[in-house]
């Protein structure tokens, strides 16, 4: 029997839960042509949310085309332009003839090489002359808007791992270049998101940066426990297994509502259950998950400085006043200025996150490991 829980891949269809408010807001932005910046920590379901909203928008309005671009392995401007051009053309073309027509019509400054896959007429790649392209990238940067206007449709360009532009040779100049073109587009909107929250915050929330106030800024929060309870119980029920409301709540609470870990822990519980979930099964599954991850967590912790580890101990102990004299002495943090540097470093490592009124350890299973194994 297929397991009813999905993690490590996009949650689509019945595997997608809640996010109704965020999905509606994102869909409305797509329909109205409003740019969106989606920010949240890793594994909180950004990509699944964008895919879900895009799917519903396309089903409701055939005049809207969605372009998906993943910058995961993009490390240069040249690679970015190639990915942008290929994905815009792919999303707006259904036949080989259309691909050729778009290239001829909108890429006139230089002649790119088009290679088609023998297995599929829809698969192709562009060979671009970087020496020419870097002098005049305007045609690529305006390609989406030009194609949309020629087809009398709207395009939504969704770019995942957008923070990777920071690895380009001159990221600030590149951001200025993008903003100067994209802000003029009338038939294209952009949805920019990624997994490096602190890097995206620097790009989109700093008044000195080109992408400041580029669009609707959407911060993704954790899914509420009550939604997880309904979801977990339904998924168990669909496979003929029973789980009480209290046990479903226990799974969601142990994983702190973290989408990836809720699904993973629920699956481990489901695999251990013959007919009905018990409290012992949930505890056993959580212990198994923590121990499964322990080698990774040990490596992460060994790469931290002693003051950084001490600061994590302070968080595990529930201390909220990080810079008091008593806590600085108790946890050997040096000084209040040093505490600020420690927090900044741990945020950059994506181990903690500073939220309004609190600082949290982002990975709930790592937090569990620290509390129940490392610090004991």
C-alpha positions in Angstrom: 0.0 0.0 0.0 1.3 3.5 -0.9 2.0 5.6 2.2 -0.5 8.4 2.6 2.1 11.1 3.6 4.5 13.0 1.4 7.7 14.8 2.4 10.8 15.7 0.5 8.8 16.5 -2.6 6.1 18.9 -3.7 2.8 18.3 -1.9 0.1 18.3 -4.5 -3.6 17.2 -4.7 -4.8 15.5 -1.5 -1.3 15.9 0.0 -1.7 19.6 0.2 -3.3 20.9 3.4 -4.6 24.3 4.6 -2.8 27.5 3.4 -6.2 28.6 2.1 -5.6 32.3 2.9 -2.1 32.3 1.5 -3.3 30.4 -1.6 -6.2 32.8 -2.2 -3.9 35.8 -1.8 -1.3 34.4 -4.2 -3.9 33.4 -6.7 -5.4 36.9 -6.6 -1.9 38.4 -7.2 -1.5 36.1 -10.2 -4.9 37.1 -11.6 -4.3 40.8 -11.1 -0.7 40.9 -12.3 0.7 41.8 -8.9 4.3 40.9 -8.1 4.7 38.6 -5.1 7.7 38.0 -2.8 7.2 34.9 -0.7 9.5 34.5 2.3 9.7 31.7 4.9 12.2 29.3 6.3 13.1 26.1 4.5 10.7 23.2 4.1 7.6 25.3 5.1 5.9 24.5 1.8 6.6 27.6 -0.4 7.0 25.6 -3.6 3.9 23.5 -3.0 1.9 26.6 -2.3 3.0 28.4 -5.5 2.3 25.2 -7.5 -1.2 24.9 -6.0 -2.1 28.5 -6.6 -0.7 28.4 -10.1 -2.7 25.3 -10.9 -5.9 26.7 -9.7 -5.3 30.0 -11.6 -4.6 28.2 -14.9 -7.8 26.1 -14.4 -9.9 29.2 -13.9 -8.3 31.4 -16.6 -6.8 29.9 -19.8 -5.4 33.3 -20.7 -2.8 33.1 -18.0 0.4 31.1 -18.6 2.7 30.2 -15.7 6.5 30.0 -16.1 8.4 28.0 -13.5 12.2 28.6 -13.1 14.4 27.0 -10.5 17.7 28.7 -9.8 19.0 25.8 -7.6 22.0 25.1 -9.9 22.2 28.6 -11.5 25.4 30.4 -10.5 25.9 33.0 -13.3 24.1 35.6 -15.3 24.7 33.6 -18.4 22.9 30.5 -16.9 20.1 32.8 -15.6 19.4 34.3 -19.1 19.4 30.9 -20.7 17.0 29.4 -18.1 14.7 32.5 -18.3 14.5 32.4 -22.1 14.1 28.6 -22.4 11.4 28.5 -19.7 9.4 31.4 -21.1 9.5 29.9 -24.6 8.6 26.5 -23.3 5.6 27.8 -21.3 4.3 29.8 -24.2 4.9 27.3 -27.1 3.3 24.0 -27.8 4.9 23.2 -31.1 8.4 23.3 -32.6 7.3 25.9 -35.1 6.2 28.2 -32.3 9.6 28.0 -30.7 11.4 29.0 -33.9 8.9 31.8 -34.5 9.4 33.3 -31.0 13.2 33.2 -31.3 13.1 34.8 -34.7 10.6 37.5 -33.7 12.0 38.5 -30.3 15.7 37.6 -30.3 16.9 39.7 -33.2 20.2 41.1 -32.0 22.0 37.8 -32.3 21.0 34.4 -33.6 20.9 31.7 -30.8 21.3 28.1 -31.6 18.2 25.9 -31.0 18.7 22.2 -30.3 15.6 20.0 -30.2 15.5 16.7 -28.4 14.9 13.7 -30.8 12.6 12.2 -28.2 10.2 15.1 -27.9 9.4 18.2 -30.1 8.7 20.2 -26.9 12.2 19.7 -25.5 14.8 22.1 -26.7 17.7 24.2 -25.5 19.2 27.5 -26.5 22.9 28.1 -27.3 23.6 31.7 -26.4 26.7 33.7 -27.3 27.6 35.1 -23.9 30.1 37.7 -25.2 27.2 39.3 -27.2 24.5 38.6 -24.6 26.3 40.3 -21.7 26.6 43.5 -23.7 22.8 43.7 -24.5 20.6 41.4 -22.4 17.5 43.5 -23.0 15.9 41.0 -25.4 16.0 38.2 -22.8 14.9 40.4 -19.9 11.9 41.7 -21.9 11.2 38.4 -23.6 8.3 37.4 -21.3 6.5 40.7 -21.7 7.0 40.8 -25.5 5.7 37.2 -25.8 2.7 37.9 -23.6 1.7 41.0 -25.6 2.1 39.2 -28.9 -0.1 36.3 -27.7 -2.5 38.7 -25.9 -2.2 36.8 -22.7 -0.7 37.2 -19.2 2.4 35.5 -18.0 3.3 34.8 -14.3 7.0 34.1 -13.9 7.7 32.0 -10.7 11.4 31.9 -9.7 12.4 29.5 -7.0 15.7 29.8 -5.1 15.8 33.5 -6.2 18.5 34.2 -3.5 21.0 32.4 -5.7 21.5 35.6 -7.7 23.8 36.6 -4.7 26.4 34.2 -6.1 26.6 36.1 -9.4 29.7 38.1 -10.2 28.1 41.5 -9.4 24.8 40.7 -7.8 23.8 44.3 -7.0 24.3 45.5 -10.6 22.3 42.4 -11.7 19.5 43.2 -9.4 19.4 46.8 -10.7 19.3 45.5 -14.2 16.4 43.1 -13.5 14.4 45.8 -11.6 14.8 48.4 -14.3 13.2 46.0 -16.9 10.7 44.1 -14.8 9.1 47.1 -13.3 8.1 48.3 -16.9 6.3 45.0 -17.8 2.6 45.3 -18.3 1.6 41.7 -19.2 3.9 39.9 -16.8 4.0 39.5 -13.0 6.7 37.9 -11.0 6.6 35.5 -8.0 10.0 35.4 -6.3 10.8 32.9 -3.5 13.4 30.7 -2.1 14.8 28.7 0.9 17.4 31.2 2.3 15.2 33.4 4.3 17.8 35.8 5.7 19.2 36.3 2.1 15.8 37.1 0.7 15.1 39.5 3.6 18.3 41.4 2.7 17.2 41.6 -1.0 13.5 42.6 -0.5 13.2 44.4 2.8 16.2 46.7 2.7 15.4 50.3 1.5 18.8 50.5 -0.2 18.3 47.4 -2.4 16.8 47.5 -5.9 14.0 45.1 -5.2 12.7 47.0 -2.1 8.9 47.3 -2.5 8.9 45.3 -5.7 5.6 43.7 -4.9 3.3 42.1 -2.3 5.5 40.7 0.5 4.0 37.5 1.9 5.5 35.9 5.0 4.6 32.2 5.3 3.8 31.0 8.8 3.5 27.5 10.1 0.3 25.6 9.5 -2.0 25.7 12.6 -2.2 22.5 14.6 -5.9 22.1 14.2 -5.5 21.9 10.4 -2.9 19.2 10.8 -5.2 17.2 13.1 -7.9 17.1 10.4 -5.4 16.3 7.7 -3.6 13.5 9.6 -6.9 11.8 10.7 -8.2 11.9 7.1 -5.1 10.4 5.6 -5.1 7.6 8.2 -8.8 7.0 7.6 -8.3 6.8 3.8 -6.0 3.7 4.3 -8.2 1.9 6.8 -6.2 2.9 9.9 -7.5 4.8 12.9 -6.0 7.7 14.9 -7.6 9.7 17.6 -7.7 13.5 17.7 -5.3 13.5 20.6 -2.8 11.3 18.9 -3.0 13.4 15.7 -2.5 16.5 17.8 0.5 14.9 19.5 2.2 14.2 16.1 1.6 17.8 14.9 2.7 19.3 18.2 5.9 17.2 18.4 6.8 18.4 14.9 5.8 22.0 15.9 3.6 22.3 12.9 6.6 22.0 10.6 5.1 20.8 7.3 8.0 18.5 6.3 8.4 16.9 9.7 4.7 16.6 10.4 4.4 14.5 7.2 7.5 12.5 8.0 6.6 11.8 11.6 3.0 10.9 10.5 4.4 8.5 8.0 6.6 6.8 10.6 3.6 6.4 12.9 1.5 5.1 10.0 4.1 2.5 9.1 4.2 1.3 12.7 0.4 1.0 13.0 -1.6 -2.1 12.2 -5.1 -0.8 13.0 -5.1 2.0 15.5 -2.4 4.5 16.7 -1.4 4.4 20.3 0.7 6.9 22.3 3.5 4.5 22.5 3.7 4.2 18.7 3.9 8.0 18.4 6.7 8.2 21.0 8.6 5.4 19.3 8.3 7.0 15.9 9.6 10.3 17.3 12.5 8.7 19.0 13.3 6.8 15.7 13.2 10.1 13.7 15.5 11.9 16.2 18.0 9.0 16.2 17.8 8.7 12.4 18.9 12.4 12.2 21.4 12.3 15.0 24.5 11.9 12.9 23.5 14.9 10.8 22.8 16.9 13.9 26.1 15.9 15.5 27.9 17.2 12.5 26.0 20.5 12.5 26.8 21.0 16.2 30.4 20.1 16.0 30.8 22.9 13.4 29.5 25.6 15.8 31.7 27.6 18.2 31.3 27.0 21.9 29.4 30.4 22.4 27.0 29.4 19.6 26.3 26.1 21.2 25.9 27.9 24.6 23.3 30.2 23.0 21.4 27.2 21.7 21.4 25.9 25.3 20.0 29.2 26.4 17.1 28.8 23.9 16.5 25.2 24.8 16.3 26.3 28.5 13.5 28.7 27.5 15.4 31.9 28.3 14.0 34.9 26.4 16.2 37.6 27.9 19.4 36.9 26.0 21.5 39.8 26.9 21.0 40.1 30.7 24.2 40.0 32.8 23.0 36.9 34.5 22.4 34.9 31.3 25.6 36.1 29.7 27.6 34.9 32.7 25.6 31.6 33.1 25.9 30.6 29.4 29.4 32.2 28.9 28.3 34.4 26.0 31.0 37.0 26.5 29.1 40.3 26.1 25.8 41.7 24.8 27.5 42.7 21.6 28.9 39.2 21.2 25.3 37.8 21.7 24.2 39.9 18.7 27.0 38.5 16.6 26.1 34.9 17.7 22.5 35.4 16.7 23.4 36.9 13.4 25.7 34.0 12.6 23.2 31.3 13.6 20.5 33.0 11.5 22.9 33.0 8.5 23.4 29.3 9.1 19.6 28.9 9.1 19.8 27.2 12.6 17.7 29.9 14.3 15.2 32.6 13.2 14.4 35.8 14.9 10.7 36.4 14.8 8.6 39.2 16.4 9.0 38.7 20.1 11.0 35.5 20.0 14.0 33.6 18.7 13.4 30.0 17.6 15.4 27.0 16.6 14.1 26.4 13.1 14.4 22.6 13.0 12.1 21.1 15.6 13.8 17.7 15.4 17.2 19.3 15.9 15.7 21.1 18.9 14.4 17.8 20.3 17.8 16.2 19.8 19.6 19.0 21.6 17.1 18.9 24.5 16.9 15.1 25.0 20.3 13.9 23.8 23.0 16.5 23.4 22.5 18.7 26.5 21.7 15.8 28.8 
